Amino acid sequence: MEAAAAILVALTAGVLSFLSPCVLPLVPSYLSFVTGMNVDELRAGRERGRVLTHATLFVSGFTVVFVLLGASASFLGQALRAYEVWIARAGGVLVIVLGLHLLGAFRIGALMREGRVQLSERPEGLIGAVGVGAAFAAGWTPCIGPVLGGIMTLAASSATLWAGTALLLVYSLGLAIPFLLSALALDRFFVASGRFRRWIPWLERASGALLLALGLLLVTGSFTVLTAWLVRFTPDFIYELI
């Protein structure tokens, strides 16, 4: 059941990353760039199949990057398995620092800069959309770095290589699914995001609180506390799937 708790944390972190200032406000720009359509065409719902295809390839690109990062972190954790307790504690301290950064207790300069990737030409073909997704994953890293770093720390302390890699896949899904839903209904996205934008600073604080809690659990070796709490809300059929 501990794996289920980690998956829930990773999925929540992915959704919070989508709602971050470097992703949510720029979704129309990303879609326009990879499809070659202007925002008015996207908003009118023209060629939805084409938009969804390019959006899917775009999210595939950044998913590959994040999964590889997760595999690397998990592989390193497995290689140093004899020191897993100390890795979890050291990682927990790092996650606490990142959480305090998001909460505004202090600011880390390297995480304050924008990491937008500047591409001079629109990608050609479907493969180009995958490449742009991978490139933007690198560009997002400074902005979503604290949350991504927290999930990578959790991946490094996972029991197996595959479990750690799966966490970054789930994190990517949390980022990708709302992106694809936005691509399907960009007109509704404009309305919803306009109303939602004022809540972005609070969501950043929520991300910080999530990381702070995760860091404390890792430092104290009490991640099972979260598991025990989730047990009370988990339907029986979920146990059969785990």
C-alpha positions as CSV (number, residue, x, y, z in Angstrom):
1,M,0.0,0.0,0.0
2,E,3.0,2.3,0.5
3,A,3.4,2.3,-3.3
4,A,-0.2,3.6,-3.6
5,A,0.7,6.5,-1.3
6,A,3.7,7.4,-3.4
7,I,1.7,7.2,-6.6
8,L,-0.9,9.6,-5.2
9,V,1.8,12.1,-4.2
10,A,3.4,11.9,-7.7
11,L,0.1,12.4,-9.5
12,T,-0.8,15.4,-7.3
13,A,2.7,16.8,-7.9
14,G,2.1,16.5,-11.7
15,V,-1.2,18.3,-11.6
16,L,0.3,21.1,-9.4
17,S,3.2,21.4,-12.0
18,F,0.6,21.9,-14.8
19,L,-1.0,24.7,-12.7
20,S,2.4,26.4,-12.3
21,P,3.2,29.9,-13.8
22,C,5.5,28.4,-16.5
23,V,2.9,25.9,-17.8
24,L,-0.7,27.0,-17.3
25,P,-0.6,30.5,-18.9
26,L,1.4,29.3,-21.8
27,V,-0.6,26.3,-22.9
28,P,-2.1,28.1,-25.9
29,S,1.3,29.3,-27.0
30,Y,2.7,25.7,-26.8
31,L,-0.2,24.3,-28.8
32,S,0.1,27.1,-31.4
33,F,3.8,26.5,-31.8
34,V,3.6,22.7,-32.3
35,T,0.5,22.8,-34.6
36,G,1.3,25.8,-36.7
37,M,-2.2,27.1,-36.0
38,N,-3.0,30.5,-34.5
39,V,-4.8,30.9,-31.1
40,D,-8.0,32.0,-32.8
41,E,-8.1,28.8,-34.9
42,L,-7.4,26.7,-31.8
43,R,-10.0,28.4,-29.8
44,A,-12.6,27.9,-32.6
45,G,-12.0,24.1,-32.4
46,R,-10.7,23.7,-35.9
47,E,-9.0,20.4,-36.8
48,R,-9.3,18.9,-33.3
49,G,-7.8,15.6,-34.5
50,R,-4.7,17.4,-35.7
51,V,-4.4,19.4,-32.5
52,L,-4.9,16.3,-30.3
53,T,-2.3,14.4,-32.3
54,H,0.4,17.1,-31.9
55,A,-0.5,17.7,-28.3
56,T,-0.1,13.9,-27.6
57,L,3.3,13.8,-29.2
58,F,4.3,17.0,-27.3
59,V,3.4,15.4,-24.0
60,S,5.2,12.2,-25.1
61,G,8.3,14.2,-25.5
62,F,8.4,15.6,-22.0
63,T,7.2,12.3,-20.5
64,V,10.3,10.6,-22.0
65,V,12.6,13.1,-20.4
66,F,10.9,12.9,-17.0
67,V,10.8,9.1,-17.0
68,L,14.5,9.0,-17.9
69,L,15.2,11.3,-15.0
70,G,13.2,9.1,-12.7
71,A,15.1,6.0,-14.0
72,S,18.4,7.7,-13.4
73,A,17.5,8.7,-9.8
74,S,16.1,5.3,-9.1
75,F,19.2,3.5,-10.5
76,L,21.4,5.7,-8.3
77,G,19.3,4.9,-5.3
78,Q,19.5,1.1,-6.1
79,A,23.3,1.3,-6.5
80,L,23.6,2.9,-3.1
81,R,21.0,0.6,-1.5
82,A,23.3,0.0,1.5
83,Y,22.9,3.7,2.4
84,E,19.1,3.9,1.7
85,V,18.3,5.3,5.1
86,W,20.8,8.1,4.8
87,I,19.8,8.8,1.2
88,A,16.2,9.1,2.3
89,R,17.1,11.4,5.1
90,A,19.4,13.6,3.0
91,G,16.8,13.7,0.2
92,G,14.2,14.6,2.8
93,V,16.3,17.6,3.9
94,L,16.6,18.7,0.3
95,V,12.9,18.4,-0.2
96,I,12.2,20.4,2.9
97,V,14.5,23.2,1.6
98,L,12.6,23.1,-1.7
99,G,9.3,23.2,0.1
100,L,10.3,26.2,2.1
101,H,11.4,27.9,-1.1
102,L,7.9,27.5,-2.6
103,L,6.3,28.6,0.7
104,G,8.3,31.8,0.5
105,A,10.3,31.4,3.6
106,F,13.4,32.2,1.5
107,R,14.2,32.2,-2.2
108,I,16.8,30.1,-4.1
109,G,18.1,32.3,-7.0
110,A,18.7,29.4,-9.4
111,L,15.0,28.4,-9.1
112,M,13.7,31.9,-9.7
113,R,14.9,32.3,-13.3
114,E,12.7,31.4,-16.2
115,G,13.8,28.4,-18.2
116,R,11.9,28.9,-21.5
117,V,13.4,27.2,-24.5
118,Q,13.8,29.6,-27.4
119,L,13.1,27.8,-30.7
120,S,13.4,30.0,-33.8
121,E,11.5,27.7,-36.1
122,R,8.3,25.7,-35.8
123,P,9.0,21.9,-35.8
124,E,8.3,20.0,-39.0
125,G,6.2,16.9,-38.9
126,L,5.0,14.8,-36.1
127,I,8.4,13.8,-34.8
128,G,9.2,17.5,-34.4
129,A,6.4,17.8,-31.8
130,V,8.1,15.1,-29.8
131,G,11.4,16.9,-29.9
132,V,9.8,20.2,-28.8
133,G,8.1,18.4,-25.9
134,A,11.5,17.1,-24.8
135,A,13.1,20.5,-25.2
136,F,10.4,22.2,-23.2
137,A,10.8,19.7,-20.4
138,A,14.4,21.0,-20.0
139,G,13.1,24.5,-20.1
140,W,10.4,23.9,-17.5
141,T,12.9,22.4,-15.1
142,P,13.9,25.6,-13.2
143,C,10.3,26.5,-12.7
144,I,8.9,23.1,-11.7
145,G,12.3,22.0,-10.3
146,P,11.3,22.0,-6.6
147,V,8.3,19.7,-7.2
148,L,10.2,17.6,-9.7
149,G,13.1,17.3,-7.4
150,G,10.8,16.1,-4.6
151,I,9.4,13.3,-6.8
152,M,12.9,12.3,-8.0
153,T,14.0,12.0,-4.3
154,L,11.0,9.8,-3.7
155,A,12.0,7.7,-6.8
156,A,15.6,7.4,-5.5
157,S,14.3,5.9,-2.2
158,S,11.9,3.5,-4.0
159,A,12.2,-0.2,-3.3
160,T,13.0,-1.1,-7.0
161,L,14.2,0.6,-10.1
162,W,10.8,0.1,-11.8
163,A,8.9,1.5,-8.9
164,G,11.0,4.7,-9.0
165,T,10.7,5.0,-12.8
166,A,6.9,4.5,-12.5
167,L,6.6,7.5,-10.1
168,L,8.0,9.8,-12.8
169,L,5.6,8.3,-15.3
170,V,2.7,9.0,-13.0
171,Y,4.0,12.5,-12.4
172,S,4.2,13.0,-16.2
173,L,0.6,11.8,-16.5
174,G,-0.5,14.4,-13.9
175,L,1.0,17.0,-16.1
176,A,0.0,15.6,-19.4
177,I,-3.7,14.7,-18.8
178,P,-4.9,18.3,-18.1
179,F,-2.7,19.5,-21.0
180,L,-4.5,17.2,-23.4
181,L,-7.9,18.2,-22.0
182,S,-7.0,21.8,-22.5
183,A,-6.0,21.0,-26.1
184,L,-9.4,19.4,-26.7
185,A,-11.4,22.4,-25.4
186,L,-9.2,25.5,-25.6
187,D,-12.2,27.8,-25.5
188,R,-13.2,26.5,-22.1
189,F,-9.6,26.5,-21.1
190,F,-9.4,30.3,-21.6
191,V,-12.5,30.8,-19.4
192,A,-11.3,28.5,-16.7
193,S,-7.7,29.6,-16.6
194,G,-8.7,33.3,-16.5
195,R,-10.7,32.6,-13.3
196,F,-8.0,30.3,-11.9
197,R,-5.0,32.5,-12.5
198,R,-5.4,34.5,-9.2
199,W,-5.1,31.2,-7.3
200,I,-1.7,30.3,-8.8
201,P,0.3,31.8,-5.9
202,W,-1.7,29.8,-3.5
203,L,-1.1,26.6,-5.5
204,E,2.6,27.3,-5.4
205,R,2.2,27.4,-1.6
206,A,0.2,24.2,-1.7
207,S,3.1,22.6,-3.6
208,G,5.5,23.9,-0.9
209,A,3.3,22.4,1.8
210,L,3.2,19.0,-0.1
211,L,7.0,19.0,-0.3
212,L,7.5,20.0,3.3
213,A,5.3,17.2,4.4
214,L,7.0,14.7,2.1
215,G,10.4,15.9,3.3
216,L,9.5,15.5,6.9
217,L,8.2,12.0,6.3
218,L,11.4,11.0,4.5
219,V,13.7,12.5,7.2
220,T,11.8,10.7,10.0
221,G,11.3,7.5,8.1
222,S,7.6,7.9,8.6
223,F,6.3,7.6,5.1
224,T,4.1,4.8,6.3
225,V,2.2,7.4,8.3
226,L,0.8,8.7,5.0
227,T,0.0,5.1,3.9
228,A,-1.9,4.4,7.2
229,W,-3.9,7.6,6.7
230,L,-4.8,6.7,3.1
231,V,-5.9,3.2,4.0
232,R,-9.0,4.7,5.7
233,F,-10.1,6.3,2.4
234,T,-9.2,3.5,0.0
235,P,-12.0,1.3,-1.5
236,D,-11.4,-2.4,-1.3
237,F,-11.2,-2.9,-5.0
238,I,-8.0,-0.7,-5.1
239,Y,-6.2,-3.3,-2.9
240,E,-7.0,-5.9,-5.5
241,L,-5.2,-3.8,-8.2
242,I,-2.0,-3.2,-6.1
